[in-house]
Amino acid sequence: MSLRIVIGVVFIVLVLMRRADAERAIIVNAAGAPFAPADLAEAIRVRVPAAGPALQVRVTAIAGGVRVAAAGGARDVVLGDRTGVDAARLVALAASDLLSVESLADVGKPAPASRNDDQAIALAAYAGIAGWNGVLGGLVAELAIPHGAWLFAFDLGGGTLVRGPIDLSDAEARVGLGRRLGPFELRVDAVAEPLFVTTGAGDVTTLFGAGASARARIALGPTRLVLAAGADAFATRTEYRTAGSDVLTTPRIAPWLRVGVEVPL
């Protein structure tokens, strides 16, 4: 249940971040105007491109109406007896014209150099599950260092066996080499996985092995959603017994799935 909650929280955060990135900032100062600043901001929003830098509009009351000013200039708008949303819509017509003039002033200027986030060092956090004669659920933090189409990755994490026959937790350390192919990535890892068993007399041991995985990286504004699937093969196995019977043997090959969020630094 705890793993489902973690995955659910990750998706909710991603949705909220995407909505925040998608909504263009419109800053309205409308002291004394016969409408709320939010009414004018919403009326402007439907008349300007959805993406772009923040827009600023200042409105001041004058006889019979208001004066609306933006970087493109200023204009007087006669409102008569209009107030509220109706007045805001009329003012938005003039404001959008002024904002269009502001945008045209930027035509011909060199565009700022875009950042290549594929070549930026990135941090990622994952929630995942692995097949371990049951389900081993956990969390992992990752540091990825790109070098051209290649990358080096370092993972640290841990988890616990969900509804298993014994109480078992693990830590995880990985060192990986990856190859990026557009939004996809192939990776091989060296894996060390300490195990901690508290059932009965308890036990501490470490499994060593290697892993292979594939990833899909989906851009969500400045962050990326990462979907990963792979499998680990371990050089040794450990058997656990209770009351003289085998209850769990660590797997020779353990498939796993992860979902995470990657942020370039």
Disulfide bonds with the S-S distance in Angstrom:
none
